[in-house]
Amino acid sequence: MCLIAFALHADPARPLLIAANRDEFFDRPTAPLHRWKLHDGTEVVGGRDLRDGGTWLGLSPQGRLAMLTNVRQPLGGAARRSRGELVTRWLQGQLDADRFAAGIAPADYGGFNLVVGDFHARAWHWLGNRDPAVPHGSGADVLHRRALGDGLYGLSNASLDTPWPKTRQLKAALGEALRSPSDWLTPLSRALTDSQPVPHEALPHTGVPDDWERALSSPFVRMADRAYGTRTSQVVSVQALEQGFAVTVQEWTHDPARLAAGLQPGQGRCETLVW
């Protein structure tokens, strides 16, 4: 997943709201949003990477949630372990963030940002294996951490709240959604499907060629010539009820053939939970 904006307890009526796009190569096998189980029987709600078995954004019926983005690197080789397993390890366990972090060997993974949360404990943390001051460097021997309080956050392929234009854009749409209870999905859909690159002077500089920076600068990425782009968009909404919370997970799958033909996003799916 390459772009996330999320609001933690910013609105009592909607204590959690997430909007996210996942960018990936078209030939990477992926299962869309559904309910599936880990080897120990833990239920997961989310899409699934069919190559390595993990996920980029997943929830459990017990109120645990994790979401992941890569950190953009100009050069990168194969890592020893898949980053997607970090999400499922959080969902599978009962560990708090301290003990969970103690079990991560940061050098085993490519550059990552990981947000983990326990909704009922109201405990949220960001973890990453790249220095937030120089996220596109090569160091991966230290696990960086930050506890997250109530508020709005944005995350792409640098570090948490790095102010890339598309990150600021999706955070702004999230704020608009929270202010528009009767039509909250419209600003999120508009931002998530915006494929307009930013001007050259506003591009980030991460060490990849400028044509890549430009193509990757929009919230919705279209790189059909490289068989790469936004594969799914997701919105997670938690609404307060008189008893408990209603969780709605919506996903729109963007078929690679449609993207290569320049067509608009396609099929949607929805799963619900009660926390």
Summary of the structure (lengths in Angstrom):
residues: 275
radius of gyration: 17.4
end to end distance: 24.4
largest distance: 52.2
contacts: 902
relative contact order: 0.19
helix: 21%
strand: 35%
